[in-house]
Amino acid sequence: MNREVESAVQEATEKWVNLEDIAEHLSVSPDTVRTWIKNGKLPVYRAGKRYKFKISEVDEWLREGRISE
């Protein structure tokens, strides 16, 4: 399988995580995640009243230096 196909398959099957899960993944508090959301520092989606995240997108923002305190 080539890289583009592997990437597409991974994106299609990637699990969405909630605010608490992404806070744990980033080793920060849920309040810090809420602040980053408010300041536009995290890629986030809304599902009703809940926030949903793709870990791969959050990790990419980290690599690009777009998330900082």
N, C-alpha and C positions, 0 to 999 in steps of 0.2 A: 504494500500500500504506500502511495507517495505521501509526502508531508501535508500537502493541502487537503487531501482526503482524510488523513488522520486527524487533522485539526478540525475539520468540519464534523467528523463523527464525535470527537470529544466535546465540541460545543453543543451538539444536539443532545448529548447524553449527560451533560454537566448538571449536577444537582444544585438547586437554588438553596441558599442558606438564609437564616434570619439574623436579626441584629445581634442577638446574644452569641450566635455561632461565629459571626465575623469578628466580634470583639475578642472572643477567645482566640481565634486564628491570628489576630494581630497583637495579642497580648496587651490589650488596653481595656478600659472599662466601657460598659455600654453607654455611659454618659459621654465619654470621649467620642465614640462613634456617632452619637446624636449631634454633637457639636460639629464634627466633620461633615455630616450630612447637611446641617444648617448652613455651613460655610462653603458648600459645594466642593468639598475635598474628597468625596467618595463617589464612585459610580453606583447609583442606587436606583431601584425600581420600586414602585408602589403596587401592592396587591390589597386593595381596599385600604384599611388603616395600617397595614403592616408593611415594613420595609423588607425587601428581598435583594440579595446580592449574589453575584457569580464570583466565586473565589478567584477564578482566572483573571477577571477584569480588575479586581481589587489588587491582586498581585502585580499586574501590569502597571497600574498606577503607582505602586510602590517602587517598582524598578525605574520608572520614569521620574521619580522624585516629586510626584504631584500630591503626595500625602506627607504633610509635615505638621508638627505641633505649632 
